[in-house]
Amino acid sequence: MPNHIELLDLLLANRGIPKDEQERFLNPSYEEHLYDPFLMKDMERACVRIFEAVEAKEKILIYSDYDCDGIPASVIIYDFFNKIGHKDFSIYIPDRHDEGYGLHLDAIDQFIAEEVKLLITFDLGITAVEEVARAEAAGIDVIISDHHLPHRQAGLPQEELPRAYAILNPKQEDCGYPDKNLCGAGIAFKLVQALIKKYGEYWKINNGWEKWLLDMVGVATLADQVPLLGENRVLAYYGLKVLQKGRRPGLVEIFRKAGVEITKLNEEDITFTLAPRINAASRMADPMIAFEALSAIDAVLARTCADNLSKINDERKIMVAHMMKEVKKILSKREDKKVIVIGNPLWRIGVLGIIASKIVEEYKRPVFVWGSDGSDILKGSCRSWGNVNLVDVMSALPENSLAGFGGHSGAGGFSVSHTEIHFLEERILKVFDKDWGTGEEVLPDEAEATISIDDVTSGNYSVIEKLAPYGIGNPKPKFLFKNLTISGIKEFGKEKNHLELSFKNSHGSQIKAIAFFKTRNSFEPILLEGNSINLVATFEKNNFAGRDELRLRIVDIII
């Protein structure tokens, strides 16, 4: 095992962090490492228009996406308007099932009737050419803030951006903002940062007040799986620190019900505990339940919303379990292929993203999953595996293969006609073979170093922890342990569906390794005490009964 300094150097090198950027990576600074928000195209224009609307007491409409990026973004701007005392604004979050993603003409017509004067989008709108034109023609100025790639149709570039009053999107070709990887809530935060920088003294906002909004930025940055490098690392790092202060009653209640101590929460508590509950609101019910949970200042409302989200999430788990059972049955009868395309008109589109992620985790393949909401167009979600860029795959499909698509390299959504769905798998496989069919297996990063069970120490954990928070572009370090002898094995949990292995180090101490939703029968051959195995695992600390325990989290077992 390398010493602590060598281990840190190895981990940083594996992440492509050059020597001159290591200090910035290891010690993010809010004051020094965030860019001037006015470097973003149209930021000045957007700020001036919002100021004018506030001064004129115009009706402002906040229109955000229904996921764990758009909802935190809407909470950020909600908190800001409340801070400056602007009352004439409302939040609109489209229904995932009845309306679907994006700006909608019916909603625009409603805003026209309500005499809205300024419409601000968060986490959507970059492709809404027709919708923006309708709004602007009726006297509604539109400010679009979005971080998605400006693709509109399969295989076609976005030839025309919406003619909005202002567009905040670092991915615009002529936007000089240095960091192109902000999530939707990240852009919302930059907008508030800019507004306070320009008008904060006028509004009597204390210097640094906006830092309290970093909890919402951190939640979205971690949940939306944008690269945790550059500015995103700073936002996630400080976002977790604000979250740990427990200033939002709704979040305190959500984590309390989930058994998470908020003062010690980490990025996994966001991605595995909070984000599924926030997203469950739109998948199974009404996204405004999640918005109210995050924005609540009343303890009773916060508790009610947290209870609702917990109940909805439990219903979502049951539905996903039934669908995954069906997926496994279908795939067990299929030939193994490099990409999985699977669907059913009866599958609820709101949970397809979860299904896609679970299939990727189980089958180690890029996945396209589709279902129906009863309309003329089928809708789907896709998730990547390894270095496959899903936007590139969908862009390379023959014209008319998809009715539309969007997303990031690792995750996206698509729509397809009932006719074209029959050819989708064949077309995707052709694109895949052409661009990724090199004969080399496409795999994510494997273990970063081979170490021994004696290296599972608090000192090495402290070194690894310097890289947190972990995520895309900065994965949690995985290590290979060779020829470990299993000294103990048990299943735990109410249903005995979680696995704990024990290994003895050279000092005779027991080191535990755990895997959730795995048993000794999950591996071939079945695990037994005395077996010698090769283990791929990550370090983690478990806080149980007020005591920290260093242990391993199992990634893979190789007999």
FENWO-V941611 format. One record per backbone hydrogen bond with DSSP energy under -1.0 kcal/mol. NH is the residue of the N-H (numbers start at 0). CO is the residue of the C=O. E is the energy in kcal/mol with one decimal. If there is no record, write none. Layout:
BEGIN
NH:CO:E  NH:CO:E
END
This chain:
BEGIN
6:2:-2.9  7:3:-2.3  8:4:-2.4  9:5:-2.5  10:6:-2.5  11:7:-2.4  12:8:-2.4  13:9:-2.4  15:12:-1.8  16:11:-2.4  20:17:-1.9  21:18:-1.0  24:20:-2.0  25:21:-2.8  26:22:-2.1  32:28:-2.4  38:35:-2.1  39:36:-1.7  42:39:-1.9  45:41:-2.6  46:42:-2.5  47:43:-2.3  48:44:-2.0  49:45:-2.2  50:46:-2.5  51:47:-2.4  52:48:-2.2  53:49:-2.5  54:50:-2.7  55:51:-2.3  56:53:-1.1  57:52:-2.8  59:87:-2.2  60:117:-2.9  61:89:-3.0  62:119:-2.8  63:91:-1.8  64:121:-1.5  70:66:-2.4  72:68:-1.8  73:69:-2.1  74:70:-1.9  75:71:-2.1  76:72:-1.9  77:73:-2.1  78:74:-2.8  79:75:-1.9  80:76:-2.6  81:77:-2.0  82:78:-2.0  83:79:-2.0  85:80:-2.1  88:86:-2.1  89:59:-1.7  91:61:-3.3  98:94:-2.1  99:94:-2.7  107:103:-2.2  108:104:-2.6  109:105:-1.7  110:106:-2.3  111:107:-2.3  112:108:-2.1  113:109:-1.6  114:111:-1.4  115:110:-2.4  116:58:-2.5  117:58:-1.6  118:140:-3.1  119:60:-2.8  120:142:-2.5  121:62:-2.1  122:144:-1.1  123:144:-1.1  127:124:-1.4  128:126:-1.9  131:127:-2.1  132:128:-2.0  133:129:-2.1  134:130:-2.0  135:131:-3.0  136:132:-2.2  137:133:-1.0  138:135:-1.5  139:134:-2.6  140:116:-2.3  142:118:-3.0  143:165:-2.7  145:167:-2.1  150:148:-2.4  155:152:-2.0  158:156:-1.4  163:161:-1.9  164:141:-1.7  165:141:-1.5  167:143:-3.8  171:168:-2.2  174:171:-1.6  186:182:-1.8  187:183:-1.9  188:184:-2.3  189:185:-2.0  190:186:-2.1  191:187:-2.1  192:188:-2.9  193:189:-2.4  194:190:-2.5  195:191:-2.5  196:192:-2.3  197:193:-2.3  198:194:-3.0  199:195:-2.1  202:198:-2.3  204:199:-2.7  208:205:-2.1  210:207:-1.8  211:208:-2.1  212:209:-1.9  213:210:-1.7  216:212:-1.4  217:213:-3.0  218:214:-2.2  219:215:-2.2  220:216:-2.8  221:217:-2.3  222:218:-2.6  223:219:-2.8  225:220:-1.1  227:471:-3.4  228:226:-1.4  231:228:-1.2  233:229:-1.2  234:230:-2.4  235:231:-2.7  236:232:-2.5  237:233:-2.4  238:234:-1.8  239:235:-2.1  240:236:-1.1  241:237:-2.1  242:238:-2.5  243:239:-2.2  244:241:-1.3  245:242:-1.9  251:247:-2.2  252:248:-2.3  253:249:-2.4  254:250:-2.6  255:251:-2.2  256:252:-2.5  257:253:-1.4  258:255:-1.2  259:254:-2.9  263:260:-2.0  264:261:-1.0  269:265:-1.0  270:266:-2.4  271:267:-2.7  273:268:-2.1  274:269:-3.3  277:273:-2.3  278:274:-2.9  279:275:-1.7  282:278:-1.9  283:279:-2.6  284:280:-2.0  288:285:-1.9  290:286:-1.8  291:287:-2.7  292:288:-1.8  293:289:-2.2  294:290:-2.2  295:291:-1.5  301:297:-2.5  302:298:-2.2  303:299:-2.2  304:300:-2.8  305:301:-2.4  306:302:-2.3  307:303:-2.4  308:304:-2.7  309:305:-2.2  310:306:-2.3  311:307:-2.8  312:308:-2.5  313:309:-1.9  314:310:-2.0  315:311:-2.2  316:312:-2.2  317:313:-1.9  318:314:-2.2  319:315:-2.6  320:316:-2.4  321:317:-2.0  322:318:-2.3  323:319:-2.8  324:320:-1.7  325:321:-1.6  326:322:-2.5  327:323:-2.5  328:324:-1.6  329:325:-2.3  330:326:-2.9  331:327:-1.8  332:329:-1.2  333:330:-1.2  339:365:-2.6  341:367:-2.5  343:369:-1.7  346:343:-2.1  350:347:-1.4  351:348:-1.2  354:350:-2.2  355:351:-2.8  356:352:-2.1  357:353:-2.4  358:354:-2.4  359:355:-2.3  360:356:-2.2  361:357:-1.9  362:358:-3.4  363:359:-2.2  366:382:-2.7  367:339:-2.9  368:380:-2.9  369:341:-1.8  370:378:-2.9  371:346:-1.4  377:415:-2.7  378:370:-1.9  379:413:-3.0  380:368:-2.3  381:411:-2.5  382:366:-2.0  383:409:-2.5  387:384:-1.1  389:408:-2.9  392:388:-2.1  393:389:-2.8  394:390:-2.3  395:391:-1.6  400:397:-2.0  402:414:-2.5  403:414:-1.2  405:412:-1.9  407:410:-3.3  411:381:-2.1  412:405:-2.2  413:379:-2.0  414:403:-2.5  415:377:-2.4  420:416:-1.6  422:419:-1.7  426:422:-2.1  427:423:-2.6  428:424:-2.5  429:425:-1.7  430:426:-2.0  431:427:-2.7  432:428:-2.7  433:429:-1.8  434:430:-2.4  435:431:-3.0  437:435:-1.6  447:477:-3.6  450:479:-2.2  454:451:-1.6  455:452:-1.3  456:454:-1.8  460:456:-2.2  461:457:-2.2  462:458:-1.4  463:459:-2.4  464:460:-2.6  466:463:-1.8  467:464:-1.4  470:473:-2.2  473:470:-1.9  478:536:-2.9  479:448:-2.5  480:534:-3.3  483:532:-3.0  485:530:-2.6  486:501:-2.8  487:501:-1.2  489:499:-2.1  491:497:-2.2  495:492:-1.3  497:491:-1.5  498:514:-3.1  499:489:-2.6  500:512:-3.2  501:487:-2.4  502:510:-2.1  504:508:-2.4  507:504:-2.0  510:502:-3.3  512:500:-2.6  513:551:-2.5  514:498:-2.3  521:518:-1.9  526:519:-1.8  529:485:-2.9  530:527:-2.1  532:483:-2.8  533:557:-2.7  534:480:-2.9  535:555:-2.8  536:478:-2.3  537:552:-2.1  539:550:-2.2  541:548:-3.1  543:546:-2.5  546:543:-1.7  548:541:-2.6  550:539:-2.8  551:511:-2.4  552:537:-2.7  553:513:-3.0  554:535:-3.2  555:535:-1.9  557:533:-3.4
END
